[in-house]
Amino acid sequence: MSSPASASGLEAAYHLLHPQIRRWIRDQGWDELREIQARTILAVLQGDRDILISATTAAGKTEAAFLPILTSIAERKAIGFSVLYISPLKALINDQFRRLEGLCESMEIPVVKWHGDAPQADKKKAMDRPDGIALITPESIEAMFVRRPGDARRLLSSANFIVVDELHAFLQGPRGLHVASLLRRIDAMASRPARRVGLSATIGDLGQACAWLRPTDPANVEQLKAKSDAPELRLQVRGYVEPPDLDDPDHAEGGGPATEQDMPRRIALDSISDHLFETLRGENNLVFGGSRRTVESTADRLRRRSETVSVPNEFYPHHGSLSKMLREELEDRLKDGKLPTTAVCTSTLELGVDIGSVKSVAQIGAPRSLASLKQRLGRTGRRRGTPSILRIYLREPNIDRKSGILDRLRPNTIRSVAVVRLLLEGFVEEARIVPEIASTLIHQMLSVIVERGGIRPKPLYDLLCGPGPFSSISTTDFAGLLRHLGSREVRYIEQAGDGTLMLGQEGEKVAQSRSFFAVFESNEEWRLTVGGRTLGTLPITHPVHKDGLVVFAGQRWAVRDIDEQTRTLVVAPHPGGVVPRFEPAGGEPAHDRLIAMMRHVYLDHDVPPYLDARAQDLLVEGRETFRSLDLERRSLVPEERDLHVFLWRGSQATAVFSAALAMAGLQSSVHDLGVSVSKIKESELRPILSKLAGMSQIDPDDVATFVANIKVGKFREQVPESLARSLWTRQNCDKVTEISLMADCS
């Protein structure tokens, strides 16, 4: 890891920059370069290694990368883009374009936005005379490979630099596999591979990030980590309890009676909205609601409170189903800062879209991911001398004689305290394993066949596999996958007499689809229109009928017409309504260290001052239940016909243990603190656990046989069952070796 830059190093770095860039820095009124910027300038201009820049939000990472890169390419004459900037978000590309446009224009370096919403004229001009910088999404690179393979080689193959922004977002999930594969394919057609520069604010394992950035030589990636200059943190955790007899708080938050008068009781979200309304008005803030349903429900409550007291509404929803225009209007309003604005959002505003500095960040629900929380917290306290402000709003169920043990343990409250402890320790999780390897490989195999107009098996394997996203795929795996994809049942590929692989009948249909360019799955959603204007799209899981009511974009709408063929709802404003049943958000896996910290919180006696009075009571209740059950020494707790096994391990290890129980013929459900085994007594379970604990070696293949839904990803239906189970075994073998330790519940 590079050493910090000295005062003389700052000066030396400045004088290495192009004269036009030095003039631009003076025009910005900068007193000096930031340390991370100086170190990056020296690394880019005096070295030839790949570079990983890890620095907090608003630390100047973009300038750190681009000031020396622009200096390096200023005199370049070669045809093709000099720099590819890859971002996970179109909005982030638009931001970076605004930041770079003026400087690049003064240096006569073209810069172009390249994504689905970017102007076609600008892209055509860049296509005709490719030069300078392309700010591009992974899906646009994929589309270029598939639709314009000749242009892809002409535009992409001579790049000097590839900059990957928000790199942590690509370390996990199928999209990360996709980008890593695209980088490998770009390298393969280049005479000299481009230098790679990764940017991120929240990386838990720098070594893991280096291995992703340059799989063939991770040790040669130069790590530049900024000195920590985190602002003061002001924190409050507020507790709320749902009313009695509320069987489905999620439904109550988003549905229920059509009018306010019919509401039999207030739910926790009503009280949370009261506090948000009283506390956040008059400033710019972000409220993270988790699911789109919670976002819409909260924004609707806040808007109605504004109407009730006759004040201008300052609260607006922001999620991926809203139209681009509505999202950008809100982003521009936040960035402008002239009108107080609070965005109630999903994770859409978590990444580095430039919205300026907000006064505070709030989260509805106990956090599960330190990486996400740190990314969100980086939005506040960005101005020198101002604190970061974080409010966490907990929701716990009402406890009565029918309540179960897990509810009585108040895990949401305990998890919040555990998250705060880890946050203050500076912990960030490493990236999780990515199970969609086979599905994403199928996508890339089809893409390469289209790009090349056919390819033989060995060159295809050499291009896609080896060090990188598909390193776990052996030649045997690959041959078996080819046979499966060419089978009569799948018909994705076929082989000519000379051995060339081509698309089969079904493969042709898939590759020609507009949805092919993305490896992530998109649900079919309904489009909402009013007066010919598109509001956005939303998934609806309950029946919709004419004159029915929905809530969207923070307002209530009556359905005036339904076009099933185009999946369009024509709506009109309405004062009352029922919030649509949005699909629930997938729960983020919990890390081993988070669950271990939860156990420490149960065992301790301190009452953190950042908890409000209700949250303090909930903490005490959870600890009292923990002690009454003697969970410090006890792991098995019966409840009615079930038996709880407290494992105190993360989600992945717990899921593997549940599969081992299935192998033993037992049914169990997974929760944060362990598993619940159905219809069994302690005297019956103990011998089974003792047998598992005594097994020196458990065959991972045997465990994999009992994993449900083992095929995942967009092309999961085309993944051979045997390959899915084999990959699961390789990815989880370390967890399988721990089964005997987890089973030792004596």
For each residue, the residues with C-beta under 8 A, 3 or more apart:
1: 206 223 224 225
2: 39 43 222 223 224
3:
4: 35 39 227
5: 9 10 13 35 38 39 42
6: 9 10
7: 10 11
8: 11 12
9: 5 6 12 13 38 39 42
10: 5 6 7 13 14 32 33 35 38
11: 7 8 14 15
12: 8 9 15 16 42
13: 5 9 10 16 17 33 37 38 39 41 42
14: 10 11 17 22 25 32 33 38 41
15: 11 12 22
16: 12 13 41 42 45 46 68 71
17: 13 14 21 22 25 41 67 68 71
18: 21 22 70 71 74 107
19: 22 23
20: 23 24 74 103 106 107
21: 17 18 24 25 67 70 71 103 107
22: 14 15 17 18 19 25 26
23: 19 20 26 27
24: 20 21 27 28 102 103 106
25: 14 17 21 22 28 30 33 67
26: 22 23 29 30
27: 23 24
28: 24 25
29: 26
30: 25 26 33
31:
32: 10 14
33: 10 13 14 25 30 37 38 41
34: 37 38 59 60 64 226
35: 4 5 10 38 39 226 227
36: 39 40 53 55 59 60 61 64 224 226 227
37: 13 33 34 40 41 60 63 64 67
38: 5 9 10 13 14 33 34 35 41 42
39: 2 4 5 9 13 35 36 42 43 64 224
40: 36 37 43 44 51 53 64 65 68 224
41: 13 14 16 17 33 37 38 44 45 64 67 68 71
42: 5 9 12 13 16 38 39 45 46 47
43: 2 39 40 46 47 49 51 68 222 224
44: 40 41 47 51 65 68 69 71 72 197
45: 16 41 42 68 71 72
46: 16 42 43
47: 42 43 44 222
48: 195
49: 43 195 220 221 222
50: 195 196 197 198 213 214 220 221 222
51: 40 43 44 65 195 196 197 198 221 222 224
52: 167 197 198 200 203 206 209 210 213 221 222 223 224
53: 36 40 61 64 65 197 198 199 200 224 226
54: 200 201 203 206 209 223 224 225 226
55: 36 59 60 61 64 201 224 225 226
56: 59 201 226 228 229 230 378
57: 201 352 375 378 379 382
58: 357 378 382
59: 34 36 55 56 64 201 226 229
60: 34 36 37 55 63 64
61: 36 53 55 64 65 199 201
62: 65 66 96 99 165 199
63: 37 60 66 67
64: 34 36 37 39 40 41 53 55 59 60 61 67 224
65: 40 44 51 53 61 62 68 69 163 197 199
66: 62 63 69 70 100 163
67: 17 21 25 37 41 63 64 70 71
68: 16 17 40 41 43 44 45 65 71 72
69: 44 65 66 72 73 83 160 161 163 197
70: 18 21 66 67 73 74 103 104 107 109
71: 16 17 18 21 41 44 45 67 68 74
72: 44 45 68 69 160 161
73: 69 70 76 82 83 109 132 160 161
74: 18 20 70 71 107 109
75:
76: 73 82 160
77:
78: 82 158
79: 130 131 154 158
80: 130 131 154 155 156 157 158 159
81: 84 126 130 131 132 133 134 155 156 158 159
82: 73 76 78 109 131 132 133 158 159 160 161
83: 69 73 132 133 134 159 160 161 162 163
84: 81 133 134 136 141 156 159 161 162 163 186 194
85: 93 96 133 134 135 136 163 165
86: 136 137 138 141 162 163 164 165 179
87: 90 92 93 96 135 136 137 165 166
88: 92 137 138 165 166 169 170 175 351
89: 92 93 137 166 351 353
90: 87 93 94 115 116 117 118 137
91: 94 95 327 328 331 353
92: 87 88 89 95 96 165 166 351 352 353
93: 85 87 89 90 96 97 113 114 115 118 135 136 137
94: 90 91 97 98 113
95: 91 92 98 99 352 353 354
96: 62 85 87 92 93 99 100 135 165
97: 93 94 100 101 111 113 135
98: 94 95 101 354
99: 62 95 96 354
100: 66 96 97 103 104 111 133 135
101: 97 98 104 105 111
102: 24 105 106
103: 20 21 24 70 100 106 107
104: 70 100 101 107 109 110 111 132 133
105: 101 102 108 109
106: 20 24 102 103
107: 18 20 21 70 74 103 104
108: 105
109: 70 73 74 82 104 105 131 132 133
110: 104 126 129 131 132 133
111: 97 100 101 104 132 133 134 135
112: 118 122 123 125 126 132 133 134 135
113: 93 94 97 118 119 122 135
114: 93 118 123 126 134 135 136 137 140
115: 90 93 118 136 137 139 140
116: 90 137 139 140
117: 90 324
118: 90 93 112 113 114 115 122 123
119: 113 122 123
120: 123 124
121: 124 125
122: 112 113 118 119 125 126
123: 112 114 118 119 120 126 127
124: 120 121 127 128
125: 112 121 122 128 129
126: 81 110 112 114 122 123 129 130 131 134 155
127: 123 124 130 151 155
128: 124 125
129: 110 125 126
130: 79 80 81 126 127 134 154 155
131: 79 80 81 82 109 110 126
132: 73 81 82 83 104 109 110 111 112
133: 81 82 83 84 85 100 104 109 110 111 112
134: 81 83 84 85 111 112 114 126 130 155
135: 85 87 93 96 97 100 111 112 113 114
136: 84 85 86 87 93 114 115 140 141
137: 86 87 88 89 90 93 114 115 116 140 141
138: 86 88 141 142 175 178 179 182
139: 115 116 142 143 517 518
140: 114 115 116 136 137 143 144 517
141: 84 86 136 137 138 144 145 152 156 182 186
142: 138 139 145 146 178 182 447 516 517 518
143: 139 140 146 147 517
144: 140 141 147 148 149 151 152 155 156
145: 141 142 149 152 182 185 447 448 450 451
146: 142 143 149 447 450 451 511 516 517
147: 143 144
148: 144 151 152
149: 144 145 146 152 153 450 451 452 453
150: 153 154
151: 127 144 148 154 155
152: 141 144 145 148 149 155 156 157 189 451
153: 149 150 156 157 189
154: 79 80 130 150 151 157
155: 80 81 126 127 130 134 144 151 152
156: 80 81 84 141 144 152 153 159 186 189 190
157: 80 152 153 154 186 189 190 191
158: 78 79 80 81 82 190 191
159: 80 81 82 83 84 156 162 186 190 194
160: 69 72 73 76 82 83 194 195
161: 69 72 73 82 83 84 194 195 196 197
162: 83 84 86 159 183 186 194 195 196 197
163: 65 66 69 83 84 85 86 196 197 198 199
164: 86 167 170 179 183 196 197 198 199 213
165: 62 85 86 87 88 92 96 199 352
166: 87 88 89 92 169 170 199 200 351 352
167: 52 164 170 171 198 199 200 203 209 212 213
168: 171 200 201 202 203 209 371 375 431
169: 88 166 175 176 351
170: 88 164 166 167 173 175 176 179 180 212
171: 167 168 176 203 208 209 212 431
172: 176 431 432 433 434
173: 170 176 177 434 436 520
174: 177 178 434 436 439 440 519 520 713 714
175: 88 138 169 170 178 179 518 519 520
176: 169 170 171 172 173 179 180 212 431 434 469
177: 173 174 180 181 434 436 437 440 469 470 519
178: 138 142 174 175 181 182 440 443 444 469 519
179: 86 138 164 170 175 176 182 183
180: 170 176 177 183 184 212 215 468 469
181: 177 178 184 185 440 444 464 468 469 470
182: 138 141 142 145 178 179 185 186
183: 162 164 179 180 186 187 196
184: 180 181 187 188 215 463 464 468 469
185: 145 181 182 188 189 448 463 464
186: 84 141 156 157 159 162 182 183 189 190 194
187: 183 184 190 193 194
188: 184 185 463
189: 152 153 156 157 185 186
190: 156 157 158 159 186 187 193 194
191: 157 158
192:
193: 187 190
194: 84 159 160 161 162 186 187 190
195: 48 49 50 51 160 161 162
196: 50 51 161 162 163 164 183 213 214 221
197: 44 50 51 52 53 65 69 161 162 163 164
198: 50 51 52 53 163 164 167 209 212 213
199: 53 61 62 65 163 164 165 166 167
200: 52 53 54 166 167 168 203 209
201: 54 55 56 57 59 61 168 352 374 375 378
202: 168 371 374 375 378 428
203: 52 54 167 168 171 200 206 208 209 428
204: 208 370 371 427 428 429 430 431
205: 208 209 430 431
206: 1 52 54 203 209 210 223 225
207: 210 211 218
208: 171 203 204 205 211 212 430 431
209: 52 54 167 168 171 198 200 203 205 206 212 213
210: 52 206 207 213 214 218 219 221 223
211: 207 208 214 215 218
212: 167 170 171 176 180 198 208 209 215 431
213: 50 52 164 167 196 198 209 210 218 221
214: 50 196 210 211 217 218 220 221
215: 180 184 211 212 218 467 468 469 471
216: 467 468
217: 214 220 221
218: 207 210 211 213 214 215 221
219: 210
220: 49 50 214 217
221: 49 50 51 52 196 210 213 214 217 218
222: 2 43 47 49 50 51 52
223: 1 2 52 54 206 210
224: 1 2 36 39 40 43 51 52 53 54 55 64
225: 1 54 55 206
226: 34 35 36 53 54 55 56 59 229
227: 4 35 36
228: 56 426
229: 56 59 226
230: 56 233 381 388
231: 381 385 386 387 388
232: 381 387 388
233: 230 377 381 387 388 390 424
234: 387 388 389 390
235: 389 390 391 392 420 610
236: 390 391 392 610 611 612
237: 391 392 394 413 416 417 420 608 610 611 612 615
238: 272 275 391 392 393 394 612 614 615
239: 394 396 413 611 612 614 615 616 617 618
240: 268 271 272 393 394 395 396 614
241: 268 395 396 397 398 614 618
242: 246 249 267 268 395 396 397 398
243: 246 265 266 267 398
244: 398 400
245: 398
246: 242 243 249 252 265 267 397 398
247:
248: 251 252
249: 242 246 252 253 267 268 395 397
250: 253 254 293 584
251: 248 254 255 256 581
252: 246 248 249 255 256 267
253: 249 250 267 269 293 294 297 579
254: 250 251 293 294 296 297 578 579 580 581 582
255: 251 252 578 579 581
256: 251 252 262 263 578
257: 262 263 264
258: 262 549 576 577 578
259: 262 263 576
260: 263 304 576
261:
262: 256 257 258 259
263: 256 257 259 260 266
264: 257
265: 243 246
266: 243 263 270 271
267: 242 243 246 249 252 253 270
268: 240 241 242 249 271 272 395
269: 253 272 273 294 297 298 301 364 395
270: 266 267 273 274 301
271: 240 266 268 274 275
272: 238 240 268 269 275 276 298 364 393 395
273: 269 270 276 277 298 301 302 305
274: 270 271 277 278 305
275: 238 271 272 278 279 393
276: 272 273 279 280 287 298 302 315 342 362
277: 273 274 280 281 302 305 306 315
278: 274 275 281
279: 275 276 391
280: 276 277 283 285 287 314 315 342 360 362
281: 277 278 311 314 340 342
282: 314 340
283: 280 340 342 358 359 360
284: 334 337 340 341 342 356 357 358 359
285: 280 341 342 343 358 359 360 361 362
286: 342 343 345 349 358 360 361 362 376 379 380
287: 276 280 298 342 343 344 345 361 362 363 364
288: 345 346 347 349 350 361 362 363 364 376
289: 294 295 297 298 344 345 346 364 365
290: 294 295 346 364 365 585
291: 294 295 346 582 583 584 585
292: 295 296 319 320 321 346 538 582 583 585
293: 250 253 254 296 297 579 580 581 582 584
294: 253 254 269 289 290 291 297 298 364 365
295: 289 290 291 292 298 299 317 318 319 344 345 346
296: 254 292 293 299 300 317 319 551 552 554 579 580 582
297: 253 254 269 289 293 294 300 301 551 579
298: 269 272 273 276 287 289 294 295 301 302 315 344 364
299: 295 296 302 303 315 316 317 344 554
300: 296 297 303 304 551 554 555 556 577 579
301: 269 270 273 297 298 304 305
302: 273 276 277 298 299 305 306 313 315 342 344 554
303: 299 300 306 307 313 315 554 555
304: 260 300 301 307 308
305: 273 274 277 301 302 308 309
306: 277 302 303 309 311 312 313 314 315
307: 303 304 310 313
308: 304 305
309: 305 306
310: 307
311: 281 306
312: 306
313: 302 303 306 307 316 554
314: 280 281 282 306 339 340 341 342
315: 276 277 280 298 299 302 303 306 342 344 554
316: 299 313 330 333 341 342 343 344 553 554
317: 295 296 299 322 343 344 345 553 554
318: 295 322 327 330 331 343 344 345 346 348 349
319: 292 295 296 322 345 346 348
320: 292 346 348
321: 292 525 536 537 538 539
322: 317 318 319 326 327 535 536 553
323: 326 327 534 535 536 537
324: 117 327 328
325: 328 329
326: 322 323 329 330 535 536 553
327: 91 318 322 323 324 330 331 348
328: 91 324 325 331 332
329: 325 326 332 333
330: 316 318 326 327 333 334 341 343
331: 91 318 327 328 334 335 349 353 355
332: 328 329 335 336
333: 316 329 330 336 339 341
334: 284 330 331 337 341 343 355 356 358
335: 331 332 354 355 356
336: 332 333 339 356
337: 284 334 356
338:
339: 314 333 336
340: 281 282 283 284 314
341: 284 285 314 316 330 333 334
342: 276 280 281 283 284 285 286 287 302 314 315 316
343: 285 286 287 316 317 318 330 334 349 355
344: 287 289 295 298 299 302 315 316 317 318 554
345: 286 287 288 289 295 317 318 319 348 349
346: 288 289 290 291 292 295 318 319 320 585
347: 288 350 351 372
348: 318 319 320 327 345
349: 286 288 318 331 343 345 353 355 379
350: 288 347 372 375 376
351: 88 89 92 166 169 347 375
352: 57 92 95 165 166 201
353: 89 91 92 95 331 349
354: 95 98 99 335
355: 331 334 335 343 349 358 379
356: 284 334 335 336 337
357: 58 284 379 380 381 382 383 386
358: 283 284 285 286 334 355 361 379 380
359: 283 284 285 380 389
360: 280 283 285 286 380 389 390 391
361: 285 286 287 288 358 376 377 379 380 388 389 390 391
362: 276 280 285 286 287 288 390 391 392 393
363: 287 288 367 373 376 390 391 392 393
364: 269 272 287 288 289 290 294 298 393 395
365: 289 290 294 393 394 395 412
366: 392 394 411 412 413 415 416 419
367: 363 370 372 373 392 415 416 419
368: 372 415 419 587 588 589 590 594
369: 372 373 429 588
370: 204 367 373 374 419 422 423 427 428 429 591 594
371: 168 202 204 374 375 428 429
372: 347 350 367 368 369 375 376 588
373: 363 367 369 370 376 377 419 423
374: 201 202 370 371 377 378 423 428
375: 57 168 201 202 350 351 371 372 378
376: 286 288 350 361 363 372 373 379
377: 233 361 373 374 380 381 388 390 423
378: 56 57 58 201 202 374 375 382
379: 57 286 349 355 357 358 361 376 382
380: 286 357 358 359 360 361 377 388 389 390
381: 230 231 232 233 357 377 386 387 388 389
382: 57 58 357 378 379 386
383: 357 386
384:
385: 231
386: 231 357 381 382 383
387: 231 232 233 234 381
388: 230 231 232 233 234 361 377 380 381
389: 234 235 359 360 361 380 381
390: 233 234 235 236 360 361 362 363 377 380
391: 235 236 237 238 279 360 361 362 363
392: 235 236 237 238 362 363 366 367 416
393: 238 240 272 275 362 363 364 365
394: 237 238 239 240 365 366 412 413 416 615 618
395: 240 241 242 249 268 269 272 364 365 412
396: 239 240 241 242 407 410 412 413 618
397: 241 242 246 249 403 407
398: 241 242 243 244 245 246 403
399: 403 407 408 621
400: 244 403
401:
402:
403: 397 398 399 400 407 408
404: 407 408 639
405: 408 409 625 629 637 639 644
406: 409 411 644 671 673 676
407: 396 397 399 403 404 410
408: 399 403 404 405 621 622 625
409: 405 406 414 602 622 625 626 673
410: 396 407 413 414 618 619 621 622 625
411: 366 406 414 415 598 622 671 672 673
412: 365 366 394 395 396 415 416
413: 237 239 366 394 396 410 416 417 615 618 619 622
414: 409 410 411 417 418 598 601 602 619 622
415: 366 367 368 411 412 418 419 590 594 598 672
416: 237 366 367 392 394 412 413 419 420 615
417: 237 413 414 420 421 601 608 611 619
418: 414 415 421 422 594 597 598 600 601
419: 366 367 368 370 373 415 416 422 423 594
420: 235 237 416 417 423 424 608 610
421: 417 418 424 425 597 600 601
422: 370 418 419 425 427 593 594 597
423: 370 373 374 377 419 420 426 427
424: 233 420 421
425: 421 422
426: 228 423
427: 204 370 422 423 593
428: 202 203 204 370 371 374
429: 204 369 370 371 432 591 593 594
430: 204 205 208
431: 168 171 172 176 204 205 208 212
432: 172 429 589 652
433: 172 652 731 732
434: 172 173 174 176 177 437
435: 712 713 727 728 731
436: 173 174 177 439 440 519 712 713 714
437: 177 434 440 441 469 470 472 473 727
438: 441 442 473 481 711 713 715 719 720 723 724 727
439: 174 436 442 443 519 711 712 713 714 715 716 718 719
440: 174 177 178 181 436 437 443 444 469 470 519 713 714 715
441: 437 438 444 445 464 470 473 481
442: 438 439 445 446 481 485 492 715 718 719
443: 178 439 440 446 447 516 519 714 715
444: 178 181 440 441 447 448 464 470
445: 441 442 448 449 460 464 481 485 493
446: 442 443 449 450 492 493 503 507 510 511 516
447: 142 145 146 443 444 450 451 511 516
448: 145 185 444 445 451 452 455 460 463 464
449: 445 446 452 453 454 455 460 493 501 502 503 507
450: 145 146 149 446 447 453 503 511
451: 145 146 149 152 447 448
452: 149 448 449 455
453: 149 449 450
454: 449 496 500 501 502
455: 448 449 452 459 460 463 500 501
456: 459 460 499 500 501
457: 460 461 478 479 482 499 501
458: 461 462
459: 455 456 462 463
460: 445 448 449 455 456 457 463 464 501
461: 457 458 464 465 475 478
462: 458 459 465 466
463: 184 185 188 448 455 459 460
464: 181 184 185 441 444 445 448 460 461 470
465: 461 462 468 470 471 473 478
466: 462 470 471
467: 215 216 471
468: 180 181 184 215 216 465 471
469: 176 177 178 180 181 184 215 437 440
470: 177 181 437 440 441 444 464 465 466 473
471: 215 465 466 467 468
472: 437 727 730 731
473: 437 438 441 465 470 477 478 481
474: 477 478
475: 461 478 479
476: 479 480
477: 473 474 480 481 723 726
478: 457 461 465 473 474 475 481 482
479: 457 475 476 482 483
480: 476 477 483 484 720 722 723
481: 438 441 442 445 473 477 478 484 485 720 723
482: 457 478 479 485 486 493 501
483: 479 480 486 487
484: 480 481 487 490 718 720 723
485: 442 445 481 482 490 492 493 504 507 718
486: 482 483 490 491 492 493 494 495 504
487: 483 484 490 491
488: 491
489:
490: 484 485 486 487 504 506 718
491: 486 487 488 494 504 505 506 507
492: 442 446 485 486 503 504 506 507 510 718
493: 445 446 449 482 485 486 501 502 503 504 507
494: 486 491 501 502 503 504
495: 486 499 500 501 502
496: 454 499 500 501 502
497:
498:
499: 456 457 495 496
500: 454 455 456 495 496
501: 449 454 455 456 457 460 482 493 494 495 496
502: 449 454 493 494 495 496
503: 446 449 450 492 493 494 507 508 511
504: 485 486 490 491 492 493 494 507 508
505: 491 508 509
506: 490 491 492 509 510
507: 446 449 485 491 492 493 503 504 510 511
508: 503 504 505 511 512
509: 505 506 512 513
510: 446 492 506 507 513 516
511: 146 446 447 450 503 507 508 516
512: 508 509 516
513: 509 510 516
514: 517
515: 518 522
516: 142 146 443 446 447 510 511 512 513
517: 139 140 142 143 146 514
518: 139 142 175 515 522
519: 174 175 177 178 436 439 440 443 713 714
520: 173 174 175 714
521: 713 714
522: 515 518 525
523: 539 583
524: 539 567
525: 321 522 537 538 539 567
526: 537 538 539 540 544 567 568 569
527: 534 536 537 566 567 568 569
528: 534 535 536 537 538 550 552 557 568 569 571
529: 532 533 534 535 568 569 570 571
530: 533 535 557 570 571 572 573
531:
532: 529
533: 529 530
534: 323 527 528 529
535: 322 323 326 528 529 530 552 553 571
536: 321 322 323 326 527 528 552 553
537: 321 323 525 526 527 528
538: 292 321 525 526 528 550 552 580 582
539: 321 523 524 525 526 582 583
540: 526 544 550 580 581
541: 581 582 583
542: 580 581
543:
544: 526 540 548 550 559 562 569 580
545: 548 559 562
546: 559 560 561 562
547: 558 559 560
548: 544 545 558 559 578
549: 258 556 557 558 559 574 576 577 578
550: 528 538 540 544 556 557 559 569 571 577 578 579 580
551: 296 297 300 554 555 556 557 577 578 579 580
552: 296 528 535 536 538 555 557 571 580
553: 316 317 322 326 535 536
554: 296 299 300 302 303 313 315 316 317 344 551
555: 300 303 551 552 573
556: 300 549 550 551 573 574 575 576 577
557: 528 530 549 550 551 552 571 572 573 574 577
558: 547 548 549 571 572 573 574 577
559: 544 545 546 547 548 549 550 562 569 570 571
560: 546 547 570 571 572
561: 546 569 570
562: 544 545 546 559 568 569 570
563: 566 567 568 569 570
564: 567
565:
566: 527 563
567: 524 525 526 527 563 564
568: 526 527 528 529 562 563
569: 526 527 528 529 544 550 559 561 562 563
570: 529 530 559 560 561 562 563
571: 528 529 530 535 550 552 557 558 559 560
572: 530 557 558 560
573: 530 555 556 557 558
574: 549 556 557 558 577
575: 556
576: 258 259 260 549 556
577: 258 300 549 550 551 556 557 558 574
578: 254 255 256 258 548 549 550 551
579: 253 254 255 293 296 297 300 550 551 582
580: 254 293 296 538 540 542 544 550 551 552
581: 251 254 255 293 540 541 542
582: 254 291 292 293 296 538 539 541 579
583: 291 292 523 539 541
584: 250 291 293
585: 290 291 292 346
586:
587: 368
588: 368 369 372
589: 368 432 650 651 652
590: 368 415 594 595 650 651 672
591: 370 429 594 595 650
592: 595 596 649 650 653
593: 422 427 429 596 597 650
594: 368 370 415 418 419 422 429 590 591 597 598 650
595: 590 591 592 598 599 648 649 650 672 673
596: 592 593 599 600 648 649
597: 418 421 422 593 594 600 601
598: 411 414 415 418 594 595 601 602 648 672 673
599: 595 596 602 603 648
600: 418 421 596 597 603 604
601: 414 417 418 421 597 598 604 619
602: 409 414 598 599 622 623 626 631
603: 599 600 626 632
604: 600 601
605: 623
606:
607: 611 616 619 620
608: 237 417 420 611
609:
610: 235 236 237 420
611: 236 237 239 417 607 608 615 616 619
612: 236 237 238 239 615 616
613: 616 617
614: 238 239 240 241 617 618
615: 237 238 239 394 413 416 611 612 618 619
616: 239 607 611 612 613 619 620
617: 239 613 614 620 621
618: 239 241 394 396 410 413 614 615 621 622
619: 410 413 414 417 601 607 611 615 616 622 623
620: 607 616 617 623 624
621: 399 408 410 617 618 624 625
622: 408 409 410 411 413 414 602 618 619 625 626
623: 602 605 619 620 626 627
624: 620 621 627 628
625: 405 408 409 410 621 622 628 629
626: 409 602 603 622 623 629 631 632
627: 623 624 630 631 632
628: 624 625
629: 405 625 626 634 637
630: 627 633 634
631: 602 626 627 634 635 637 646
632: 603 626 627
633: 630
634: 629 630 631 637 646
635: 631 645 646 647 674 745
636: 643 644 645 646 682 685 686 745
637: 405 629 631 634 643 644 646
638: 642 643 644 681 682
639: 404 405 642 643 644 676
640:
641: 678 679 680
642: 638 639 676 677 678 679 680
643: 636 637 638 639 676 677 680 681 682 685
644: 405 406 636 637 638 639 673 674 675 676 677
645: 635 636 668 674 675 676 677 685 689 745
646: 631 634 635 636 637 673 674
647: 635 653 654 657 673 674 675 742
648: 595 596 598 599 673 674
649: 592 595 596 653 654 657 674 738 742
650: 589 590 591 592 593 594 595 653 654
651: 589 590 654 655 670 672
652: 432 433 589 655 656 732 735
653: 592 647 649 650 656 657 735 738 742
654: 647 649 650 651 657 658 670 674 675
655: 651 652 658 659 670
656: 652 653 659 660 703 732 735 736 738 739
657: 647 649 653 654 660 661 675 739 742 743
658: 654 655 661 662 668 669 670 675
659: 655 656 662 663 703 704 706 707
660: 656 657 663 664 692 698 703 706 736 739 743
661: 657 658 664 666 667 668 675 677 688
662: 658 659 665 666 667 668 706 707
663: 659 660 702 703 705 706
664: 660 661 688 691 692
665: 662
666: 661 662 677 678 680 685 688
667: 661 662 677 678 679
668: 645 658 661 662 675 676 677 678
669: 658 675 676 678
670: 651 654 655 658 675
671: 406 411 674 675 676
672: 411 415 590 595 598 651
673: 406 409 411 595 598 644 646 647 648
674: 635 644 645 646 647 648 649 654 671
675: 644 645 647 654 657 658 661 668 669 670 671
676: 406 639 642 643 644 645 668 669 671
677: 642 643 644 645 661 666 667 668 680 685
678: 641 642 666 667 668 669
679: 641 642 667
680: 641 642 643 666 677 684 685
681: 638 643 684 685
682: 636 638 643 685 686
683: 686
684: 680 681 687 688
685: 636 643 645 666 677 680 681 682 688 689
686: 636 682 683 689 690 745
687: 684 690 691
688: 661 664 666 684 685 691 692
689: 645 685 686 692 693 743 744 745
690: 686 687 693 694 743 746
691: 664 687 688 694 695
692: 660 664 688 689 695 698 739 740 743
693: 689 690 740 741 743 744 745 746
694: 690 691 740
695: 691 692 698 739 740
696: 740
697: 737
698: 660 692 695 702 703 736 737 739 740
699: 702 703
700: 703 704 729 732 733 736
701: 704 705 725 726 729
702: 663 698 699 705 706
703: 656 659 660 663 698 699 700 706 707 729 732 736 739
704: 659 700 701 707 710 725 726 728 729 732
705: 663 701 702 725
706: 659 660 662 663 702 703
707: 659 662 703 704 710 725 728
708:
709: 712
710: 704 707 721 724 725 728
711: 438 439 716 717 719 721 724
712: 435 436 439 709 716 724
713: 174 435 436 438 439 440 519 521 716 719
714: 174 436 439 440 443 519 520 521
715: 438 439 440 442 443 718 719
716: 439 711 712 713 719 724
717: 711
718: 439 442 484 485 490 492 715
719: 438 439 442 711 713 715 716 723 724
720: 438 480 481 484 723 724
721: 710 711 724 725
722: 480 725 726
723: 438 477 480 481 484 719 720 726 727
724: 438 710 711 712 716 719 720 721 727 728
725: 701 704 705 707 710 721 722 728 729
726: 477 701 704 722 723 729 730
727: 435 437 438 472 723 724 730 731
728: 435 704 707 710 724 725 731 732
729: 700 701 703 704 725 726 732 733 736
730: 472 726 727 733
731: 433 435 472 727 728
732: 433 652 656 700 703 704 728 729 735 736
733: 700 729 730 736 737
734: 737 738
735: 652 653 656 732 738 739
736: 656 660 698 700 703 729 732 733 739
737: 697 698 733 734 740
738: 649 653 656 734 735 741 742
739: 656 657 660 692 695 698 703 735 736 742 743
740: 692 693 694 695 696 698 737 743 744
741: 693 738 744
742: 647 649 653 657 738 739
743: 657 660 689 690 692 693 739 740
744: 689 693 740 741
745: 635 636 645 686 689 693
746: 690 693
